[in-house]
Amino acid sequence: MGKARLCILLAAALILVGAAEVQAAPARAPAPDELKAEAAFLLDVETEKILYEKNADQPMPPASTTKILTALLLLENASLAEVVTVGEEVGKIGPDSSVAKLKPGDRLTVTELVYALLLPSGNDAAYTAAVFVGRRISGFEHLPIDKAVASFVELMNKRARELGAVNSNFVVPDGYDTPGHVSTARDLALIALAAMENDFLRQAAATTEYHWQGRRWGNTNRLLLQEYPDAYYPWATGLKTGYTGEAGHCLVATAQGGGRELIGVILKSDQKERWADIRRLLEYGFNCWRHYRMFVEGRQIFTVSVKGLGGNQMLRILAADSWSDLLSVEQIDNLELEYRWRRGVVSAREKGLALKAPIRKGQVVGMAVISLEGEVLGEVAMVAAASVGMHYLWLPALGGLMLALVVLLLLRHRRPPVQAGQ
Protein backbone atom coordinates (compact mmCIF):
# COMPACT_ATOMS: atom_id res chain seq x y z
CA MET A 1 0.00 0.00 0.00
CA GLY A 2 1.47 3.38 -0.99
CA LYS A 3 2.03 6.33 1.31
CA ALA A 4 -0.69 8.45 -0.29
CA ARG A 5 -3.30 5.72 0.08
CA LEU A 6 -2.35 5.10 3.70
CA CYS A 7 -2.74 8.82 4.45
CA ILE A 8 -6.19 8.82 2.87
CA LEU A 9 -7.26 5.85 4.99
CA LEU A 10 -5.95 7.55 8.11
CA ALA A 11 -7.87 10.70 7.22
CA ALA A 12 -11.04 8.62 6.92
CA ALA A 13 -10.37 7.23 10.40
CA LEU A 14 -10.03 10.77 11.72
CA ILE A 15 -13.47 11.60 10.36
CA LEU A 16 -14.97 8.78 12.42
CA VAL A 17 -13.00 9.58 15.57
CA GLY A 18 -13.74 13.30 15.36
CA ALA A 19 -17.40 12.99 14.40
CA ALA A 20 -18.29 15.93 16.61
CA GLU A 21 -16.10 18.24 14.54
CA VAL A 22 -17.56 20.39 11.80
CA GLN A 23 -15.22 19.06 9.17
CA ALA A 24 -12.47 16.46 9.01
CA ALA A 25 -8.89 17.40 8.23
CA PRO A 26 -8.08 17.19 4.52
CA ALA A 27 -6.57 13.91 3.40
CA ARG A 28 -3.46 15.25 1.71
CA ALA A 29 -0.02 15.10 3.31
CA PRO A 30 2.76 17.38 2.11
CA ALA A 31 6.23 16.49 1.08
CA PRO A 32 8.65 18.44 3.29
CA ASP A 33 10.08 20.37 0.33
CA GLU A 34 6.64 21.86 -0.41
CA LEU A 35 6.99 24.31 2.51
CA LYS A 36 8.09 27.76 1.37
CA ALA A 37 8.93 29.00 4.87
CA GLU A 38 12.60 29.19 5.80
CA ALA A 39 11.91 27.50 9.14
CA ALA A 40 9.12 25.26 10.40
CA PHE A 41 8.31 23.03 13.35
CA LEU A 42 5.44 20.70 14.21
CA LEU A 43 4.76 19.34 17.70
CA ASP A 44 2.19 16.91 19.07
CA VAL A 45 0.89 18.46 22.30
CA GLU A 46 0.01 15.32 24.28
CA THR A 47 3.20 13.38 23.61
CA GLU A 48 5.45 16.41 22.92
CA LYS A 49 6.81 14.40 20.01
CA ILE A 50 8.40 16.31 17.14
CA LEU A 51 6.59 15.46 13.91
CA TYR A 52 8.47 17.73 11.53
CA GLU A 53 11.26 20.30 11.63
CA LYS A 54 13.06 22.52 9.15
CA ASN A 55 15.84 24.86 10.33
CA ALA A 56 14.12 24.58 13.70
CA ASP A 57 17.03 25.98 15.73
CA GLN A 58 17.99 28.82 13.39
CA PRO A 59 17.60 32.15 15.24
CA MET A 60 15.33 34.45 13.23
CA PRO A 61 13.20 37.56 13.89
CA PRO A 62 9.89 36.28 15.31
CA ALA A 63 7.85 39.46 14.72
CA SER A 64 4.56 39.58 16.68
CA THR A 65 4.65 35.89 17.61
CA THR A 66 6.69 37.43 20.46
CA LYS A 67 3.37 38.52 21.97
CA ILE A 68 2.57 34.92 22.96
CA LEU A 69 5.23 35.21 25.66
CA THR A 70 4.18 38.77 26.53
CA ALA A 71 0.58 37.65 27.08
CA LEU A 72 1.68 34.60 29.09
CA LEU A 73 3.80 36.74 31.44
CA LEU A 74 0.95 39.21 31.90
CA LEU A 75 -1.39 36.39 32.93
CA GLU A 76 1.22 34.84 35.20
CA ASN A 77 1.73 38.11 37.09
CA ALA A 78 -1.77 39.59 37.29
CA SER A 79 -5.38 38.54 37.79
CA LEU A 80 -7.92 38.90 35.00
CA ALA A 81 -10.02 41.49 36.82
CA GLU A 82 -7.17 43.87 37.62
CA VAL A 83 -7.36 47.28 35.98
CA VAL A 84 -4.42 48.60 33.96
CA THR A 85 -4.00 52.27 33.13
CA VAL A 86 -2.37 53.02 29.78
CA GLY A 87 0.55 55.46 30.00
CA GLU A 88 3.02 57.23 27.77
CA GLU A 89 4.69 53.92 26.97
CA VAL A 90 2.35 53.57 23.97
CA GLY A 91 4.47 56.23 22.31
CA LYS A 92 7.43 53.84 22.15
CA ILE A 93 6.00 51.73 19.34
CA GLY A 94 7.66 51.78 15.95
CA PRO A 95 6.22 53.31 12.78
CA ASP A 96 3.61 51.27 10.92
CA SER A 97 3.02 49.15 14.01
CA SER A 98 -0.16 47.15 14.37
CA VAL A 99 -2.16 48.73 17.19
CA ALA A 100 -5.21 48.31 19.40
CA LYS A 101 -5.64 52.14 19.37
CA LEU A 102 -4.94 52.56 23.06
CA LYS A 103 -4.39 56.09 24.37
CA PRO A 104 -2.72 57.38 27.55
CA GLY A 105 -5.30 57.43 30.32
CA ASP A 106 -7.33 54.50 28.96
CA ARG A 107 -8.27 52.00 31.65
CA LEU A 108 -8.86 48.36 30.82
CA THR A 109 -8.79 45.06 32.64
CA VAL A 110 -6.09 42.45 32.19
CA THR A 111 -8.70 40.39 30.36
CA GLU A 112 -9.22 43.19 27.86
CA LEU A 113 -5.49 43.83 27.55
CA VAL A 114 -4.89 40.20 26.53
CA TYR A 115 -7.47 40.54 23.77
CA ALA A 116 -5.77 43.77 22.66
CA LEU A 117 -2.46 41.88 22.49
CA LEU A 118 -3.58 38.77 20.65
CA LEU A 119 -6.36 39.82 18.27
CA PRO A 120 -5.31 43.08 16.56
CA SER A 121 -1.70 42.34 17.63
CA GLY A 122 -1.43 45.70 19.35
CA ASN A 123 2.15 46.85 19.89
CA ASP A 124 0.68 49.55 22.12
CA ALA A 125 -0.93 46.77 24.21
CA ALA A 126 2.42 44.97 24.40
CA TYR A 127 4.20 48.02 25.87
CA THR A 128 1.29 48.65 28.25
CA ALA A 129 1.58 45.07 29.50
CA ALA A 130 5.38 45.29 29.74
CA VAL A 131 5.34 48.44 31.88
CA PHE A 132 2.56 47.11 34.12
CA VAL A 133 4.36 43.81 34.80
CA GLY A 134 7.83 45.38 34.93
CA ARG A 135 6.77 47.76 37.68
CA ARG A 136 5.03 44.98 39.57
CA ILE A 137 7.98 42.59 39.63
CA SER A 138 10.39 45.43 40.52
CA GLY A 139 8.25 46.54 43.43
CA PHE A 140 8.29 50.19 42.32
CA GLU A 141 4.92 51.49 41.15
CA HIS A 142 6.43 54.58 39.54
CA LEU A 143 9.46 52.94 37.95
CA PRO A 144 10.41 54.89 34.80
CA ILE A 145 9.04 53.44 31.56
CA ASP A 146 12.40 52.40 30.10
CA LYS A 147 13.45 50.63 33.29
CA ALA A 148 10.07 48.90 33.57
CA VAL A 149 10.34 47.65 29.99
CA ALA A 150 13.92 46.47 30.63
CA SER A 151 12.74 44.61 33.74
CA PHE A 152 10.00 42.94 31.72
CA VAL A 153 12.39 41.94 28.91
CA GLU A 154 14.70 40.38 31.49
CA LEU A 155 11.73 38.37 32.74
CA MET A 156 10.92 37.33 29.16
CA ASN A 157 14.36 35.82 28.68
CA LYS A 158 14.34 34.14 32.08
CA ARG A 159 10.94 32.55 31.46
CA ALA A 160 11.95 31.46 27.95
CA ARG A 161 14.97 29.61 29.33
CA GLU A 162 12.77 27.93 31.93
CA LEU A 163 10.57 26.65 29.10
CA GLY A 164 13.56 25.29 27.18
CA ALA A 165 13.63 28.10 24.63
CA VAL A 166 17.40 28.42 24.91
CA ASN A 167 18.14 29.82 21.44
CA SER A 168 15.95 32.91 21.84
CA ASN A 169 16.91 36.44 22.85
CA PHE A 170 14.09 38.90 23.45
CA VAL A 171 14.80 42.64 23.36
CA VAL A 172 11.33 44.18 22.99
CA PRO A 173 7.86 43.06 24.19
CA ASP A 174 6.11 43.47 20.83
CA GLY A 175 8.47 41.78 18.34
CA TYR A 176 9.10 44.90 16.25
CA ASP A 177 12.32 44.60 14.22
CA THR A 178 15.12 45.28 16.71
CA PRO A 179 18.78 44.17 16.50
CA GLY A 180 19.33 41.04 18.57
CA HIS A 181 15.64 40.21 18.97
CA VAL A 182 15.44 36.59 17.74
CA SER A 183 13.76 33.27 18.41
CA THR A 184 13.50 29.90 16.66
CA ALA A 185 10.69 27.71 15.37
CA ARG A 186 11.37 25.16 18.12
CA ASP A 187 11.51 27.78 20.87
CA LEU A 188 8.24 29.38 19.78
CA ALA A 189 6.55 25.98 19.85
CA LEU A 190 7.77 25.42 23.43
CA ILE A 191 6.50 28.86 24.47
CA ALA A 192 3.16 28.15 22.78
CA LEU A 193 2.97 24.79 24.58
CA ALA A 194 3.15 26.59 27.92
CA ALA A 195 0.79 29.34 26.79
CA MET A 196 -1.92 26.88 25.80
CA GLU A 197 -1.92 25.48 29.33
CA ASN A 198 -3.52 28.77 30.39
CA ASP A 199 -7.24 28.36 29.81
CA PHE A 200 -7.96 32.04 29.31
CA LEU A 201 -5.08 32.56 26.89
CA ARG A 202 -6.33 29.55 24.93
CA GLN A 203 -9.84 31.07 24.86
CA ALA A 204 -8.62 34.51 23.80
CA ALA A 205 -6.44 33.10 21.01
CA ALA A 206 -9.49 31.33 19.53
CA THR A 207 -11.70 34.44 19.60
CA THR A 208 -12.39 35.96 16.18
CA GLU A 209 -13.34 39.46 17.38
CA TYR A 210 -13.75 41.48 20.55
CA HIS A 211 -15.41 44.84 21.18
CA TRP A 212 -14.09 47.34 23.72
CA GLN A 213 -15.33 50.89 24.25
CA GLY A 214 -16.66 51.13 20.71
CA ARG A 215 -13.54 49.63 19.15
CA ARG A 216 -13.55 46.34 17.30
CA TRP A 217 -10.50 44.14 17.62
CA GLY A 218 -10.47 41.51 14.87
CA ASN A 219 -8.22 38.47 14.99
CA THR A 220 -5.44 38.57 12.39
CA ASN A 221 -5.28 34.76 12.33
CA ARG A 222 -7.14 33.85 9.12
CA LEU A 223 -7.06 30.15 10.00
CA LEU A 224 -10.02 30.97 12.25
CA LEU A 225 -11.97 33.05 9.73
CA GLN A 226 -14.36 31.35 7.30
CA GLU A 227 -14.50 34.47 5.11
CA TYR A 228 -10.95 33.59 3.99
CA PRO A 229 -11.47 30.17 2.35
CA ASP A 230 -7.86 29.95 1.15
CA ALA A 231 -6.63 30.25 4.73
CA TYR A 232 -9.47 28.92 6.93
CA TYR A 233 -8.73 25.63 8.67
CA PRO A 234 -11.68 24.00 10.48
CA TRP A 235 -9.58 22.43 13.25
CA ALA A 236 -7.62 25.63 14.03
CA THR A 237 -7.82 26.96 17.60
CA GLY A 238 -5.24 29.80 17.57
CA LEU A 239 -2.60 31.18 18.13
CA LYS A 240 -0.64 34.23 16.81
CA THR A 241 0.45 35.80 13.56
CA GLY A 242 3.50 37.97 12.98
CA TYR A 243 4.94 40.17 10.26
CA THR A 244 7.80 42.63 9.86
CA GLY A 245 10.03 43.50 6.95
CA GLU A 246 12.91 41.44 8.36
CA ALA A 247 10.88 38.57 9.77
CA GLY A 248 8.58 38.09 6.80
CA HIS A 249 5.25 36.41 7.41
CA CYS A 250 5.26 34.22 10.53
CA LEU A 251 2.64 32.13 12.29
CA VAL A 252 2.33 30.01 15.39
CA ALA A 253 -0.80 27.89 14.94
CA THR A 254 -2.67 25.46 17.14
CA ALA A 255 -5.22 22.94 15.90
CA GLN A 256 -7.28 20.22 17.55
CA GLY A 257 -9.21 17.29 16.10
CA GLY A 258 -9.45 13.52 15.98
CA GLY A 259 -8.51 13.37 19.65
CA ARG A 260 -5.18 15.12 19.06
CA GLU A 261 -3.74 18.64 19.29
CA LEU A 262 -0.84 20.08 17.29
CA ILE A 263 1.31 23.19 17.43
CA GLY A 264 2.81 24.32 14.13
CA VAL A 265 5.29 27.14 13.56
CA ILE A 266 6.13 28.89 10.29
CA LEU A 267 8.89 31.52 10.10
CA LYS A 268 9.80 33.76 7.18
CA SER A 269 7.22 32.72 4.64
CA ASP A 270 5.49 35.13 2.27
CA GLN A 271 2.03 36.61 2.51
CA LYS A 272 0.33 34.14 0.19
CA GLU A 273 2.22 30.99 1.18
CA ARG A 274 2.05 31.43 4.96
CA TRP A 275 -1.45 29.99 5.13
CA ALA A 276 -0.72 27.24 2.62
CA ASP A 277 2.45 26.30 4.53
CA ILE A 278 0.72 25.96 7.88
CA ARG A 279 -2.19 24.03 6.40
CA ARG A 280 0.20 21.57 4.74
CA LEU A 281 2.07 21.19 8.01
CA LEU A 282 -1.06 20.54 10.07
CA GLU A 283 -2.53 18.17 7.48
CA TYR A 284 0.68 16.17 7.52
CA GLY A 285 0.56 15.92 11.31
CA PHE A 286 -3.07 14.86 11.47
CA ASN A 287 -3.20 12.56 8.46
CA CYS A 288 0.13 10.76 8.44
CA TRP A 289 0.77 10.35 12.17
CA ARG A 290 -1.42 8.31 14.47
CA HIS A 291 -1.43 6.50 17.79
CA TYR A 292 -0.50 2.91 16.99
CA ARG A 293 -1.38 0.33 19.64
CA MET A 294 0.48 -2.96 19.42
CA PHE A 295 -0.28 -4.54 22.83
CA VAL A 296 -3.16 -4.20 25.31
CA GLU A 297 -2.71 -5.31 28.90
CA GLY A 298 -4.36 -8.67 29.51
CA ARG A 299 -4.98 -9.37 25.82
CA GLN A 300 -3.78 -12.58 24.19
CA ILE A 301 -0.65 -12.34 22.07
CA PHE A 302 -0.71 -15.93 20.81
CA THR A 303 -0.95 -19.54 22.02
CA VAL A 304 2.02 -21.84 22.42
CA SER A 305 2.55 -25.53 23.08
CA VAL A 306 3.75 -26.62 26.53
CA LYS A 307 5.74 -29.83 26.73
CA GLY A 308 5.30 -31.91 29.89
CA LEU A 309 5.43 -35.46 31.26
CA GLY A 310 1.77 -35.94 30.45
CA GLY A 311 2.04 -34.79 26.84
CA ASN A 312 1.58 -31.39 25.24
CA GLN A 313 -0.96 -28.71 26.12
CA MET A 314 -1.74 -25.33 24.53
CA LEU A 315 -1.20 -22.24 26.69
CA ARG A 316 -2.40 -18.69 26.03
CA ILE A 317 0.30 -16.02 26.36
CA LEU A 318 -0.90 -12.58 27.47
CA ALA A 319 0.57 -9.07 27.42
CA ALA A 320 1.44 -7.91 30.93
CA ASP A 321 1.27 -4.24 29.88
CA SER A 322 -0.09 -2.04 27.11
CA TRP A 323 2.14 -0.41 24.50
CA SER A 324 1.31 2.32 22.02
CA ASP A 325 3.13 5.23 20.45
CA LEU A 326 2.53 8.13 18.11
CA LEU A 327 4.11 7.06 14.84
CA SER A 328 4.15 8.08 11.21
CA VAL A 329 2.83 5.78 8.49
CA GLU A 330 6.38 5.01 7.38
CA GLN A 331 7.46 4.20 10.93
CA ILE A 332 4.53 1.84 11.43
CA ASP A 333 5.50 0.00 8.26
CA ASN A 334 9.08 -0.41 9.54
CA LEU A 335 8.38 -1.55 13.08
CA GLU A 336 10.18 -4.73 14.16
CA LEU A 337 8.93 -7.14 16.81
CA GLU A 338 11.15 -9.71 18.51
CA TYR A 339 10.16 -12.30 21.13
CA ARG A 340 12.89 -12.97 23.68
CA TRP A 341 12.14 -16.04 25.74
CA ARG A 342 13.39 -16.68 29.25
CA ARG A 343 16.26 -19.13 29.52
CA GLY A 344 15.15 -22.50 30.82
CA VAL A 345 11.56 -21.98 29.68
CA VAL A 346 11.85 -22.76 26.00
CA SER A 347 12.31 -26.21 24.55
CA ALA A 348 13.47 -26.39 20.93
CA ARG A 349 11.41 -28.72 18.77
CA GLU A 350 11.49 -29.61 15.14
CA LYS A 351 7.93 -28.38 14.62
CA GLY A 352 7.73 -24.92 16.09
CA LEU A 353 8.15 -23.57 19.59
CA ALA A 354 7.28 -25.29 22.86
CA LEU A 355 7.59 -24.21 26.47
CA LYS A 356 8.62 -26.60 29.21
CA ALA A 357 6.27 -27.47 32.06
CA PRO A 358 5.74 -26.67 34.82
CA ILE A 359 4.55 -23.09 34.27
CA ARG A 360 2.51 -21.15 36.79
CA LYS A 361 -0.20 -18.61 36.03
CA GLY A 362 1.23 -15.11 35.65
CA GLN A 363 4.78 -16.37 35.15
CA VAL A 364 6.87 -14.17 32.83
CA VAL A 365 8.00 -16.41 30.01
CA GLY A 366 9.67 -13.74 27.88
CA MET A 367 9.68 -10.21 26.56
CA ALA A 368 8.18 -8.75 23.39
CA VAL A 369 10.64 -6.11 22.14
CA ILE A 370 9.45 -3.37 19.74
CA SER A 371 12.16 -1.67 17.66
CA LEU A 372 12.45 0.87 14.86
CA GLU A 373 15.59 1.03 12.75
CA GLY A 374 17.62 -0.63 15.49
CA GLU A 375 16.29 1.57 18.32
CA VAL A 376 14.23 -0.15 21.01
CA LEU A 377 10.96 1.74 21.49
CA GLY A 378 9.48 -0.48 24.19
CA GLU A 379 9.32 -3.86 25.88
CA VAL A 380 6.27 -5.77 27.09
CA ALA A 381 6.44 -8.76 29.40
CA MET A 382 4.70 -11.94 28.17
CA VAL A 383 2.94 -13.93 30.89
CA ALA A 384 1.18 -17.29 31.12
CA ALA A 385 -2.61 -17.14 31.26
CA ALA A 386 -2.87 -20.33 33.33
CA SER A 387 -0.82 -22.87 35.22
CA VAL A 388 0.35 -25.95 33.34
CA GLY A 389 1.93 -29.07 34.85
CA MET A 390 2.39 -27.66 38.34
CA HIS A 391 1.58 -31.09 39.82
CA TYR A 392 4.85 -32.33 38.33
CA LEU A 393 6.63 -30.37 41.03
CA TRP A 394 5.19 -32.76 43.63
CA LEU A 395 6.33 -35.95 41.89
CA PRO A 396 9.90 -36.04 43.30
CA ALA A 397 8.63 -35.37 46.82
CA LEU A 398 5.81 -37.90 46.43
CA GLY A 399 8.24 -40.50 45.14
CA GLY A 400 10.55 -39.93 48.10
CA LEU A 401 7.64 -40.27 50.52
CA MET A 402 6.51 -43.52 48.92
CA LEU A 403 10.05 -44.89 49.10
CA ALA A 404 10.30 -44.00 52.77
CA LEU A 405 7.02 -45.78 53.53
CA VAL A 406 8.16 -48.89 51.71
CA VAL A 407 11.42 -48.94 53.68
CA LEU A 408 9.57 -48.56 56.98
CA LEU A 409 7.24 -51.42 56.11
CA LEU A 410 10.15 -53.66 55.18
CA LEU A 411 11.97 -52.87 58.40
CA ARG A 412 8.85 -53.57 60.42
CA HIS A 413 8.31 -56.88 58.61
CA ARG A 414 11.87 -58.07 59.29
CA ARG A 415 11.85 -57.24 63.06
CA PRO A 416 12.27 -60.54 65.10
CA PRO A 417 9.32 -61.55 67.31
CA VAL A 418 9.50 -60.77 71.02
CA GLN A 419 10.15 -63.93 73.22
CA ALA A 420 7.87 -64.61 76.18
CA GLY A 421 9.43 -63.93 79.53
CA GLN A 422 11.96 -61.57 78.23
DAPEBEL-V169765 format. One line per field, one symbol per residue. psi: psi as a letter, one per 40 degrees, with the letter a starting at -180 (. if undefined). Layout:
psi = ???
This chain:
psi = hidddddddddddddddfdeidiiiifhhiidedheidiiihhhddefhhdiihfdehhiheaeededdddddddeeiideihhhhaedeeeiiifihiefiiheihiidddddddddcefhddddddddddddddddehdfhiddddddddddddddddddeegeeihhdieeeihhhehiaidddddddddddeehdddddddehdihhhfehhhihegedeheegdedhhdeieadhiihidddahihhiiihifeihihihhhfaiddeddddddddddddddeiihhhdihheihdaiiihhadeaiihhhhihdiihiihiidddddeihhhhhihhedhhhidgaiiihiihihehheahhhhihfehhdihhihiheiihfdeddedddddddddddddddddddehiihiie.
